[in-house]
Amino acid sequence: MQQSRTFGKMEGAARRLRIPDILSTGRRSAQPSEAGLKSAHFNKPWLAFGLVAPQLLILLFFFFIPSYKALSLAFVQVDPFGGTEIFVGVKNFSNLFASPEYRGSALFTLWFTIAQNAATLLLAGLFAFATDFVIRGRGIYKSIILLPYAIAPVISGVIWAFLFNPAVGPIAQFLHGLGVEWDPNRRPLDAQLLVTIASVWKNVCYDYIFLVAALLAVPVSLLEAAKLDGARPVRRFFTISLPLISPTIFFLVVMNFVYGLFETFGIIDAVTRGGPAGATNSLVYKVYQDGFVQLDLGSSAAQSVLLMLIAILFTIVQFRALERRVNYQV
């Protein structure tokens, strides 16, 4: 009897104790906002600032300060030793627009980005679609596809440069045996194809991960219903799976564009170094060449500003043109 009374008192005290009272020393309970998200309120502002301080420092030292420095250098002319700065206004930009080399670099970057984007998505989609049909050795199959993700871009470039080396490369020797005149050191088209192949091979594993995850999220009931109706695997993929994974494809299109525009520097530097005769000199590699090799800091800074504007413009165009066709509902 005495134990039941004690238990009743404890239960009544627990009911009177509110959760916000328990969390009053830290942060308050999360309240749903109008957008459906949870909003957290901190009683101590220094705690909230301390949680976001690492990210703010990273943005400060690796984005805001370099961006400010690039903008300041884009309107001046600097001597190679950085001792004298002369304000020239927009002359650095006008010189770029009048330069045939810069226009050629922009043209190569455009078709290279589109080609590697399309090829990467196509191969990754093919590999992801074939994953369900691999019965034995599925783990080995996935490991082989994901292997390039663990290799640095420079190492990837060195591997493909060796394979297609016109003197000792095994693939180049095979092409020579077929009568193909392969020489990326002297033929611009061969060098551009080699850079594109190496870039696709390095990035296809990234798209594969997202596409496999998206295909696994497709409702099995829809696929089974289509199978009962007589739809073959390819038809089920194009009529059911592909529309449902369109948000993932749209995300990968944007990310592949960013990859082709900014993250292929290591591959180009290891494979061709922008040659032959500037045939593979992409915009990001030209920023490096003019700034760190030619020591033209003003022109290099202006190119970096234009490159950022181009990336923002293309991203907006992609969202405007492609997002309308994306289906976000199951």
Residue frames as qw, qx, qy, qz and C-alpha x, y, z in Angstrom:
[[0.000, 0.886, 0.463, 0.000, 0.00, 0.00, 0.00],
 [0.313, -0.805, 0.107, 0.493, 2.82, 2.35, 0.96],
 [0.434, -0.149, 0.592, 0.663, 4.65, 1.56, -2.33],
 [0.252, 0.614, 0.652, 0.367, 1.57, 2.35, -4.42],
 [0.106, -0.947, -0.234, 0.194, 1.22, 5.78, -2.73],
 [0.402, -0.600, 0.350, 0.597, 4.90, 6.56, -3.34],
 [0.398, 0.151, 0.689, 0.587, 4.55, 5.56, -7.01],
 [0.130, 0.812, 0.552, 0.140, 1.46, 7.75, -7.34],
 [0.214, -0.894, -0.007, 0.394, 3.31, 10.79, -5.98],
 [0.410, -0.356, 0.540, 0.643, 6.21, 10.25, -8.38],
 [0.330, 0.431, 0.713, 0.443, 3.86, 9.90, -11.34],
 [0.017, 0.921, 0.384, -0.059, 2.06, 13.12, -10.42],
 [0.309, -0.763, 0.219, 0.524, 5.36, 15.00, -10.12],
 [0.426, -0.062, 0.662, 0.613, 6.48, 13.69, -13.53],
 [0.245, 0.685, 0.630, 0.271, 3.25, 14.91, -15.10],
 [0.106, -0.954, -0.178, 0.215, 3.68, 18.40, -13.62],
 [0.427, -0.542, 0.402, 0.603, 7.29, 18.60, -14.89],
 [0.619, 0.752, 0.106, -0.200, 7.38, 20.16, -18.37],
 [0.846, 0.203, 0.173, 0.462, 9.99, 19.43, -21.01],
 [0.295, 0.810, -0.046, 0.505, 10.91, 23.12, -21.57],
 [0.503, -0.818, 0.223, -0.168, 11.81, 23.31, -17.86],
 [0.902, -0.211, 0.259, 0.275, 14.25, 20.44, -18.30],
 [0.681, 0.363, 0.230, 0.592, 15.91, 22.11, -21.32],
 [0.053, -0.989, -0.136, -0.034, 15.95, 25.64, -19.85],
 [0.522, -0.683, 0.317, 0.401, 19.69, 25.48, -19.14],
 [0.488, -0.053, 0.618, 0.615, 20.54, 24.70, -22.78],
 [0.159, 0.003, -0.419, -0.894, 18.28, 25.53, -25.69],
 [0.583, 0.145, 0.369, -0.709, 14.54, 25.61, -25.80],
 [0.616, 0.219, 0.756, 0.018, 12.41, 22.94, -27.40],
 [0.108, -0.056, 0.603, 0.789, 12.26, 23.00, -31.19],
 [0.431, 0.525, 0.455, -0.576, 9.07, 24.57, -32.48],
 [0.519, 0.365, 0.648, 0.421, 7.72, 23.90, -35.95],
 [0.008, -0.368, 0.126, 0.921, 7.87, 26.90, -38.24],
 [0.603, 0.506, 0.154, -0.597, 5.39, 27.92, -40.93],
 [0.480, 0.533, -0.602, -0.349, 7.49, 26.13, -43.56],
 [0.964, -0.088, -0.182, -0.173, 7.24, 22.85, -41.65],
 [0.629, 0.346, -0.517, 0.466, 10.85, 22.95, -40.41],
 [0.649, -0.628, -0.348, 0.253, 11.97, 22.93, -36.80],
 [0.195, 0.787, -0.184, 0.555, 13.37, 26.20, -35.47],
 [0.709, -0.311, -0.440, 0.454, 15.75, 26.16, -32.51],
 [0.105, -0.904, 0.027, -0.413, 15.98, 29.09, -30.10],
 [0.680, 0.026, -0.461, 0.570, 19.11, 29.56, -28.00],
 [0.403, -0.883, -0.230, 0.074, 19.05, 31.38, -24.67],
 [0.495, -0.652, 0.278, 0.503, 22.81, 31.95, -24.90],
 [0.574, 0.793, -0.087, -0.186, 23.87, 33.63, -28.18],
 [0.043, -0.712, 0.691, 0.117, 27.51, 32.63, -27.75],
 [0.621, -0.056, 0.781, -0.033, 26.50, 28.94, -27.93],
 [0.693, 0.632, 0.338, -0.086, 24.84, 29.41, -31.31],
 [0.286, 0.892, -0.336, -0.101, 27.78, 31.45, -32.58],
 [0.349, -0.545, 0.761, 0.051, 30.23, 28.81, -31.35],
 [0.734, 0.189, 0.651, -0.031, 28.41, 26.11, -33.30],
 [0.636, 0.734, 0.226, 0.074, 28.58, 28.01, -36.60],
 [0.171, -0.885, 0.334, 0.276, 32.00, 29.59, -36.01],
 [0.566, -0.241, 0.678, 0.402, 34.04, 26.79, -37.75],
 [0.514, 0.550, 0.593, 0.286, 31.97, 27.08, -40.91],
 [0.105, 0.986, 0.106, -0.073, 32.12, 30.87, -40.82],
 [0.368, -0.717, 0.461, 0.372, 35.91, 30.78, -40.51],
 [0.588, 0.079, 0.697, 0.403, 36.19, 28.40, -43.47],
 [0.370, 0.793, 0.448, 0.182, 34.01, 30.71, -45.57],
 [0.122, -0.964, 0.077, 0.224, 36.00, 33.75, -44.44],
 [0.374, -0.623, 0.565, 0.390, 39.48, 32.42, -45.26],
 [0.411, -0.010, 0.814, 0.410, 38.66, 30.29, -48.31],
 [0.279, 0.642, 0.659, 0.276, 35.83, 32.25, -49.99],
 [0.011, -0.963, -0.257, 0.082, 35.28, 35.83, -48.87],
 [0.344, -0.753, 0.312, 0.466, 38.92, 36.93, -48.57],
 [0.456, -0.048, 0.674, 0.579, 40.01, 35.28, -51.88],
 [0.284, 0.713, 0.597, 0.233, 36.91, 36.69, -53.61],
 [0.096, -0.964, -0.077, 0.238, 37.70, 40.18, -52.37],
 [0.416, -0.548, 0.482, 0.542, 41.33, 39.83, -53.45],
 [0.454, 0.257, 0.708, 0.476, 40.31, 38.60, -56.90],
 [0.170, 0.877, 0.441, 0.084, 37.89, 41.49, -57.35],
 [0.227, -0.898, 0.116, 0.357, 40.51, 44.01, -56.27],
 [0.436, -0.367, 0.609, 0.552, 43.16, 42.60, -58.63],
 [0.506, 0.493, 0.666, 0.239, 40.76, 42.37, -61.59],
 [0.209, 0.946, 0.234, 0.078, 40.81, 46.16, -62.03],
 [0.232, -0.875, 0.365, 0.219, 44.54, 46.76, -61.64],
 [0.800, 0.491, -0.307, 0.155, 47.76, 45.90, -63.42],
 [0.673, -0.681, 0.283, 0.047, 50.42, 44.35, -61.18],
 [0.315, 0.693, -0.647, -0.052, 54.08, 43.87, -61.91],
 [0.791, 0.067, -0.607, -0.040, 55.36, 40.25, -61.67],
 [0.397, 0.087, -0.691, 0.598, 56.80, 40.84, -58.19],
 [0.349, -0.696, -0.626, -0.038, 53.61, 42.39, -56.82],
 [0.402, -0.293, -0.255, 0.829, 55.29, 45.64, -55.84],
 [0.108, 0.207, -0.105, -0.967, 53.42, 48.11, -58.04],
 [0.258, 0.526, 0.810, -0.031, 49.70, 48.29, -58.80],
 [0.066, 0.131, -0.243, -0.959, 48.18, 50.55, -61.48],
 [0.466, 0.446, 0.610, -0.461, 44.43, 51.00, -61.72],
 [0.039, -0.107, 0.684, 0.720, 43.31, 50.19, -65.27],
 [0.592, 0.161, 0.099, -0.784, 39.53, 49.90, -64.84],
 [0.869, 0.195, 0.380, -0.251, 37.93, 47.33, -67.12],
 [0.358, 0.695, -0.554, -0.286, 40.92, 47.04, -69.42],
 [0.231, -0.276, 0.932, -0.040, 41.71, 43.53, -68.18],
 [0.583, 0.356, 0.673, -0.285, 38.20, 42.40, -69.14],
 [0.549, 0.746, -0.054, -0.372, 38.26, 44.13, -72.53],
 [0.110, 0.608, -0.760, -0.201, 41.61, 42.50, -73.33],
 [0.410, -0.032, 0.904, -0.119, 40.14, 39.09, -72.51],
 [0.619, 0.558, 0.447, -0.327, 37.14, 39.57, -74.78],
 [0.461, 0.798, -0.274, -0.275, 39.45, 40.66, -77.60],
 [0.212, -0.534, 0.812, 0.101, 41.84, 37.73, -77.08],
 [0.742, 0.208, -0.499, -0.395, 41.48, 34.80, -79.54],
 [0.335, 0.183, -0.880, 0.283, 43.17, 32.52, -77.00],
 [0.267, 0.039, 0.643, -0.717, 40.55, 33.28, -74.36],
 [0.700, 0.225, -0.058, -0.675, 37.69, 32.75, -76.81],
 [0.641, 0.255, -0.709, -0.148, 39.20, 29.42, -77.85],
 [0.117, 0.111, -0.855, 0.493, 39.58, 28.41, -74.23],
 [0.479, 0.114, 0.399, -0.773, 35.95, 29.31, -73.53],
 [0.736, 0.256, -0.348, -0.521, 34.77, 27.33, -76.57],
 [0.491, 0.203, -0.841, 0.101, 36.75, 24.25, -75.51],
 [0.107, -0.041, 0.742, -0.661, 35.43, 24.54, -71.95],
 [0.622, 0.138, 0.099, -0.765, 31.86, 24.71, -73.24],
 [0.801, 0.201, -0.444, -0.346, 31.91, 21.60, -75.38],
 [0.365, 0.240, -0.838, 0.326, 34.15, 19.72, -72.93],
 [0.284, -0.054, 0.618, -0.731, 31.72, 20.39, -70.07],
 [0.750, 0.172, -0.013, -0.639, 28.70, 19.33, -72.12],
 [0.696, 0.296, -0.639, -0.142, 30.44, 16.20, -73.45],
 [0.244, 0.171, -0.854, 0.426, 31.68, 14.96, -70.08],
 [0.450, -0.012, 0.437, -0.778, 28.32, 15.77, -68.47],
 [0.806, 0.196, -0.168, -0.533, 26.36, 13.73, -71.00],
 [0.643, 0.292, -0.707, 0.028, 28.84, 10.85, -71.12],
 [0.020, 0.213, -0.783, 0.583, 29.11, 10.62, -67.33],
 [0.597, 0.044, 0.353, -0.719, 25.34, 10.54, -66.83],
 [0.800, 0.268, -0.357, -0.400, 24.87, 8.01, -69.63],
 [0.528, 0.272, -0.782, 0.188, 27.51, 5.59, -68.33],
 [0.125, -0.144, 0.714, -0.674, 26.49, 5.97, -64.69],
 [0.699, 0.090, 0.150, -0.693, 22.84, 5.38, -65.59],
 [0.772, 0.266, -0.532, -0.223, 23.78, 2.29, -67.58],
 [0.340, 0.237, -0.819, 0.397, 25.86, 0.89, -64.72],
 [0.334, -0.070, 0.558, -0.756, 23.15, 1.68, -62.16],
 [0.783, 0.147, -0.100, -0.596, 20.47, 0.04, -64.30],
 [0.725, 0.265, -0.634, -0.045, 22.62, -3.07, -64.74],
 [0.097, -0.407, 0.739, -0.528, 23.25, -3.40, -60.99],
 [0.731, -0.056, 0.381, -0.563, 19.96, -5.27, -60.42],
 [0.904, 0.326, -0.176, -0.212, 20.85, -7.80, -63.10],
 [0.343, 0.523, -0.733, 0.267, 24.24, -8.72, -61.56],
 [0.868, -0.381, -0.209, -0.239, 23.52, -11.84, -59.53],
 [0.880, -0.267, -0.077, 0.385, 26.99, -13.10, -58.65],
 [0.578, -0.018, 0.000, 0.816, 29.79, -10.79, -57.65],
 [0.007, 0.890, 0.347, 0.295, 27.59, -7.74, -57.13],
 [0.487, -0.823, 0.026, 0.292, 29.94, -6.44, -54.44],
 [0.594, -0.185, 0.407, 0.669, 32.92, -6.76, -56.77],
 [0.305, 0.620, 0.508, 0.514, 30.93, -5.05, -59.52],
 [0.182, -0.957, -0.206, -0.091, 30.17, -2.07, -57.30],
 [0.602, -0.637, 0.176, 0.448, 33.74, -1.91, -55.98],
 [0.572, 0.124, 0.441, 0.680, 35.20, -1.75, -59.48],
 [0.141, 0.776, 0.398, 0.468, 32.86, 1.09, -60.46],
 [0.362, -0.926, -0.095, -0.037, 33.53, 3.02, -57.24],
 [0.806, -0.190, 0.031, 0.560, 37.31, 2.55, -57.42],
 [0.403, 0.496, 0.106, 0.762, 38.06, 5.82, -59.30],
 [0.328, -0.868, -0.174, -0.330, 36.41, 7.79, -56.48],
 [0.742, -0.627, 0.051, 0.232, 39.31, 6.86, -54.19],
 [0.703, 0.103, 0.203, 0.674, 41.97, 7.98, -56.68],
 [0.120, -0.683, -0.046, 0.719, 43.22, 11.57, -56.77],
 [0.575, 0.781, 0.137, -0.202, 42.58, 13.51, -60.00],
 [0.099, 0.795, -0.561, -0.208, 46.29, 13.89, -60.69],
 [0.412, -0.236, 0.878, 0.059, 46.86, 10.13, -60.35],
 [0.655, 0.501, 0.542, -0.162, 43.90, 9.51, -62.65],
 [0.417, 0.864, -0.159, -0.234, 45.46, 11.81, -65.21],
 [0.121, -0.625, 0.756, 0.154, 48.83, 10.06, -64.96],
 [0.593, 0.056, 0.802, -0.047, 47.19, 6.66, -65.47],
 [0.634, 0.663, 0.381, -0.111, 45.34, 7.70, -68.60],
 [0.205, 0.877, -0.371, -0.228, 48.33, 9.61, -69.94],
 [0.300, -0.426, 0.842, 0.141, 50.36, 6.40, -69.69],
 [0.630, 0.284, 0.718, -0.081, 47.66, 4.19, -71.25],
 [0.560, 0.779, 0.282, -0.004, 47.34, 6.50, -74.26],
 [0.242, -0.748, 0.412, 0.461, 51.01, 7.46, -74.56],
 [0.744, 0.599, -0.157, -0.252, 51.88, 7.16, -78.26],
 [0.282, 0.625, -0.725, 0.064, 55.29, 5.61, -77.48],
 [0.118, 0.174, -0.937, 0.278, 54.67, 3.08, -74.68],
 [0.543, 0.013, 0.387, -0.745, 50.93, 3.17, -73.93],
 [0.305, 0.079, 0.945, 0.089, 49.17, -0.19, -74.45],
 [0.426, 0.675, 0.536, -0.275, 45.91, 1.36, -75.68],
 [0.226, 0.807, -0.261, -0.479, 47.82, 3.68, -78.01],
 [0.124, -0.358, 0.864, 0.332, 49.73, 0.71, -79.42],
 [0.398, 0.358, 0.842, -0.068, 46.46, -1.12, -79.98],
 [0.377, 0.810, 0.226, -0.389, 45.07, 1.88, -81.84],
 [0.070, 0.681, -0.569, -0.456, 48.22, 2.08, -83.95],
 [0.295, -0.066, 0.936, 0.178, 47.75, -1.59, -84.82],
 [0.408, 0.608, 0.663, -0.152, 44.27, -0.77, -86.10],
 [0.425, 0.419, 0.384, 0.705, 45.71, 1.97, -88.28],
 [0.168, -0.937, -0.296, -0.076, 44.56, 4.87, -86.12],
 [0.469, 0.431, -0.229, 0.736, 47.07, 7.74, -85.99],
 [0.530, -0.794, -0.295, -0.030, 46.84, 8.46, -82.28],
 [0.562, 0.108, -0.253, 0.780, 49.12, 11.14, -80.86],
 [0.247, -0.884, -0.397, 0.023, 47.70, 13.47, -78.18],
 [0.501, -0.518, 0.053, 0.691, 51.06, 15.27, -77.99],
 [0.173, -0.153, 0.431, 0.872, 50.66, 16.70, -81.49],
 [0.157, -0.393, -0.701, -0.574, 47.01, 16.24, -82.49],
 [0.236, -0.191, 0.310, -0.901, 44.59, 18.63, -80.68],
 [0.750, -0.163, -0.256, -0.588, 41.52, 16.44, -81.18],
 [0.750, -0.026, -0.641, 0.162, 43.27, 13.41, -79.68],
 [0.226, 0.118, -0.561, 0.787, 44.31, 15.45, -76.65],
 [0.451, -0.177, 0.100, -0.869, 40.77, 16.76, -76.15],
 [0.825, -0.120, -0.437, -0.338, 39.32, 13.25, -76.39],
 [0.610, 0.052, -0.670, 0.420, 41.90, 11.95, -73.90],
 [0.032, -0.149, 0.445, -0.882, 41.09, 14.67, -71.36],
 [0.645, -0.155, -0.105, -0.740, 37.37, 14.00, -71.76],
 [0.807, -0.054, -0.582, -0.080, 37.79, 10.24, -71.28],
 [0.430, 0.072, -0.649, 0.624, 39.91, 10.71, -68.16],
 [0.241, -0.158, 0.279, -0.916, 37.43, 13.19, -66.68],
 [0.759, -0.142, -0.286, -0.568, 34.45, 10.93, -67.33],
 [0.736, -0.008, -0.657, 0.163, 36.22, 7.94, -65.80],
 [0.228, 0.112, -0.579, 0.775, 37.03, 9.93, -62.67],
 [0.328, -0.045, 0.252, -0.909, 33.49, 11.26, -62.17],
 [0.591, -0.114, -0.618, -0.506, 31.26, 8.37, -63.28],
 [0.427, -0.188, -0.821, 0.328, 31.45, 6.75, -59.84],
 [0.071, 0.126, 0.387, -0.910, 30.00, 9.88, -58.22],
 [0.547, 0.049, -0.238, -0.801, 26.92, 9.81, -60.44],
 [0.559, -0.037, -0.816, -0.142, 26.64, 6.04, -60.01],
 [0.158, -0.126, -0.765, 0.611, 26.26, 6.35, -56.23],
 [0.318, 0.211, 0.252, -0.889, 23.36, 8.78, -56.48],
 [0.584, 0.133, -0.473, -0.646, 21.62, 6.95, -59.31],
 [0.439, -0.056, -0.894, 0.071, 21.76, 3.59, -57.52],
 [0.007, -0.218, -0.660, 0.719, 20.31, 5.18, -54.39],
 [0.426, 0.218, -0.026, -0.878, 17.58, 6.86, -56.45],
 [0.573, 0.071, -0.690, -0.437, 16.66, 3.61, -58.22],
 [0.294, -0.123, -0.889, 0.328, 16.43, 1.78, -54.89],
 [0.158, 0.244, 0.461, -0.838, 13.90, 4.41, -53.73],
 [0.447, 0.022, -0.479, -0.756, 11.53, 3.69, -56.64],
 [0.693, -0.108, 0.456, -0.548, 8.41, 1.93, -55.25],
 [0.151, -0.158, 0.954, 0.203, 8.62, -1.80, -55.98],
 [0.455, 0.451, 0.694, -0.328, 4.86, -2.02, -56.30],
 [0.441, 0.737, -0.075, -0.506, 4.90, 0.19, -59.40],
 [0.138, 0.519, -0.781, -0.318, 7.60, -1.91, -61.04],
 [0.264, 0.054, 0.960, -0.082, 5.81, -5.16, -60.22],
 [0.500, 0.588, 0.452, -0.448, 2.52, -3.81, -61.58],
 [0.395, 0.711, -0.359, -0.458, 4.23, -2.82, -64.82],
 [0.045, -0.339, 0.927, 0.154, 5.88, -6.23, -65.00],
 [0.418, 0.288, 0.827, -0.242, 2.51, -7.93, -64.66],
 [0.498, 0.718, 0.164, -0.459, 1.23, -5.76, -67.51],
 [0.861, 0.355, 0.258, 0.257, 4.00, -7.15, -69.72],
 [0.171, 0.958, -0.224, 0.049, 6.46, -4.24, -69.63],
 [0.865, 0.171, -0.239, 0.406, 10.07, -5.28, -70.17],
 [0.596, -0.505, -0.189, 0.595, 12.94, -3.96, -67.98],
 [0.317, 0.063, 0.209, 0.923, 13.97, -1.24, -70.43],
 [0.192, -0.583, -0.467, -0.637, 10.41, -0.02, -70.81],
 [0.565, -0.699, -0.420, 0.123, 9.90, -0.05, -67.03],
 [0.540, -0.291, -0.079, 0.786, 13.04, 2.02, -66.63],
 [0.144, 0.170, 0.278, 0.934, 12.04, 4.73, -69.12],
 [0.334, -0.542, -0.486, -0.599, 8.35, 4.91, -68.18],
 [0.660, -0.677, -0.320, -0.056, 8.53, 4.49, -64.37],
 [0.728, -0.394, -0.120, 0.548, 12.02, 4.74, -62.92],
 [0.439, 0.235, 0.139, 0.856, 13.37, 7.58, -65.05],
 [0.168, -0.714, -0.236, -0.638, 10.56, 10.08, -64.28],
 [0.682, -0.696, -0.221, -0.023, 10.79, 9.27, -60.57],
 [0.721, -0.355, 0.018, 0.595, 14.57, 9.80, -60.40],
 [0.385, 0.733, 0.199, 0.524, 14.46, 13.03, -62.42],
 [0.306, -0.943, 0.078, -0.102, 15.25, 15.19, -59.33],
 [0.746, -0.452, 0.349, 0.343, 18.45, 13.20, -58.83],
 [0.666, 0.367, 0.367, 0.536, 19.35, 13.53, -62.50],
 [0.106, 0.927, 0.125, 0.338, 18.78, 17.27, -62.35],
 [0.533, -0.812, 0.218, 0.096, 21.06, 17.52, -59.30],
 [0.777, -0.172, 0.415, 0.441, 23.76, 15.50, -61.08],
 [0.510, 0.685, 0.276, 0.440, 23.55, 17.70, -64.19],
 [0.120, -0.968, 0.082, -0.202, 24.33, 20.76, -62.08],
 [0.667, -0.628, 0.366, 0.160, 27.11, 18.99, -60.16],
 [0.794, 0.165, 0.389, 0.437, 28.68, 17.59, -63.35],
 [0.328, 0.860, 0.118, 0.373, 28.70, 21.09, -64.80],
 [0.353, -0.897, 0.255, -0.079, 30.53, 22.39, -61.72],
 [0.823, -0.289, 0.411, 0.266, 32.94, 19.45, -61.95],
 [0.704, 0.443, 0.318, 0.454, 33.76, 20.09, -65.60],
 [0.153, 0.923, 0.043, 0.350, 34.19, 23.80, -65.02],
 [0.271, -0.854, 0.353, -0.270, 36.32, 23.78, -61.85],
 [0.743, -0.461, 0.475, -0.096, 37.49, 20.32, -60.77],
 [0.924, 0.329, 0.119, 0.157, 39.26, 19.05, -63.88],
 [0.073, 0.924, -0.376, 0.020, 42.38, 21.13, -63.31],
 [0.543, -0.509, 0.667, 0.042, 44.40, 18.20, -61.92],
 [0.806, 0.260, 0.522, 0.102, 43.54, 15.91, -64.83],
 [0.522, 0.846, 0.030, 0.108, 44.38, 18.50, -67.48],
 [0.124, -0.873, 0.471, -0.025, 47.64, 19.39, -65.75],
 [0.626, -0.348, 0.696, 0.061, 48.71, 15.75, -65.53],
 [0.756, 0.367, 0.533, 0.103, 47.62, 14.68, -69.03],
 [0.559, 0.629, 0.293, 0.454, 48.26, 17.56, -71.43],
 [0.370, -0.453, -0.142, 0.799, 49.14, 20.70, -69.41],
 [0.266, 0.734, 0.166, -0.602, 46.83, 22.65, -71.69],
 [0.073, 0.480, -0.634, -0.602, 48.48, 21.50, -74.92],
 [0.573, -0.021, 0.291, 0.766, 49.08, 20.91, -77.67],
 [0.127, 0.260, 0.255, 0.923, 49.05, 24.59, -78.67],
 [0.249, 0.021, 0.368, -0.895, 46.44, 25.40, -76.01],
 [0.457, -0.140, -0.683, -0.552, 43.90, 22.91, -77.38],
 [0.585, -0.450, -0.673, 0.042, 43.00, 21.67, -73.88],
 [0.212, 0.070, -0.368, 0.903, 43.52, 24.95, -72.06],
 [0.239, -0.688, -0.674, -0.122, 40.22, 25.20, -70.17],
 [0.111, -0.847, -0.050, -0.518, 39.13, 28.38, -68.41],
 [0.703, -0.707, 0.080, -0.023, 40.20, 27.20, -64.97],
 [0.842, -0.101, 0.154, 0.506, 43.57, 26.04, -66.29],
 [0.394, 0.636, 0.116, 0.653, 44.09, 29.33, -68.13],
 [0.390, -0.887, 0.006, -0.248, 43.59, 31.17, -64.83],
 [0.812, -0.477, 0.200, 0.271, 46.50, 29.17, -63.44],
 [0.732, 0.280, 0.223, 0.580, 48.66, 29.60, -66.55],
 [0.190, 0.780, 0.092, 0.589, 48.27, 33.38, -66.70],
 [0.463, -0.846, 0.055, -0.260, 48.52, 33.94, -62.96],
 [0.751, -0.562, 0.331, 0.104, 51.25, 31.54, -61.83],
 [0.786, 0.111, 0.364, 0.487, 53.23, 30.88, -65.02],
 [0.375, 0.623, 0.233, 0.646, 52.95, 34.14, -66.97],
 [0.346, -0.348, -0.414, 0.767, 52.64, 36.16, -63.69],
 [0.128, -0.319, -0.292, -0.893, 49.85, 38.31, -65.18],
 [0.049, -0.258, -0.808, 0.528, 47.91, 38.66, -61.94],
 [0.333, 0.306, 0.124, -0.883, 45.44, 41.26, -63.21],
 [0.548, 0.174, -0.569, -0.588, 44.33, 39.17, -66.18],
 [0.339, -0.052, -0.932, 0.116, 44.20, 36.01, -64.05],
 [0.096, 0.270, 0.636, -0.717, 41.99, 37.74, -61.47],
 [0.465, 0.285, -0.122, -0.830, 39.68, 39.05, -64.19],
 [0.500, 0.101, -0.788, -0.345, 39.39, 35.53, -65.62],
 [0.171, -0.153, -0.897, 0.378, 38.48, 34.12, -62.21],
 [0.292, 0.312, 0.356, -0.831, 35.71, 36.71, -61.84],
 [0.544, 0.266, -0.411, -0.682, 34.36, 35.90, -65.30],
 [0.368, 0.051, -0.927, -0.057, 34.57, 32.19, -64.54],
 [0.049, 0.246, 0.771, -0.585, 32.46, 32.63, -61.41],
 [0.428, 0.358, 0.075, -0.826, 29.92, 34.71, -63.33],
 [0.491, 0.213, -0.694, -0.481, 29.74, 32.06, -66.05],
 [0.211, -0.082, -0.953, 0.203, 29.14, 29.34, -63.45],
 [0.214, 0.337, 0.555, -0.730, 26.35, 31.35, -61.83],
 [0.467, 0.353, -0.231, -0.777, 24.77, 32.14, -65.21],
 [0.449, 0.129, -0.828, -0.309, 24.81, 28.52, -66.40],
 [0.067, -0.170, -0.895, 0.408, 23.40, 27.31, -63.09],
 [0.352, 0.372, 0.311, -0.801, 20.50, 29.76, -63.36],
 [0.508, 0.308, -0.494, -0.635, 19.87, 28.67, -66.95],
 [0.301, 0.029, -0.953, -0.023, 19.86, 25.03, -65.91],
 [0.108, 0.290, 0.748, -0.588, 17.36, 25.69, -63.14],
 [0.425, 0.408, 0.038, -0.807, 15.13, 27.68, -65.49],
 [0.519, 0.330, -0.589, -0.525, 15.27, 25.20, -68.36],
 [0.434, 0.083, -0.897, -0.015, 15.37, 21.83, -66.61],
 [0.095, 0.033, 0.761, -0.641, 13.64, 22.21, -63.26],
 [0.589, 0.152, 0.033, -0.793, 10.25, 22.67, -64.92],
 [0.745, 0.182, -0.550, -0.331, 10.51, 19.16, -66.34],
 [0.216, 0.202, -0.874, 0.387, 11.52, 17.58, -63.03],
 [0.671, -0.447, -0.404, -0.433, 8.89, 15.58, -61.17],
 [0.012, 0.407, -0.681, 0.609, 9.27, 15.81, -57.39],
 [0.693, -0.138, 0.348, -0.616, 6.18, 13.74, -56.57],
 [0.128, -0.128, 0.979, 0.089, 5.86, 9.97, -56.44]]
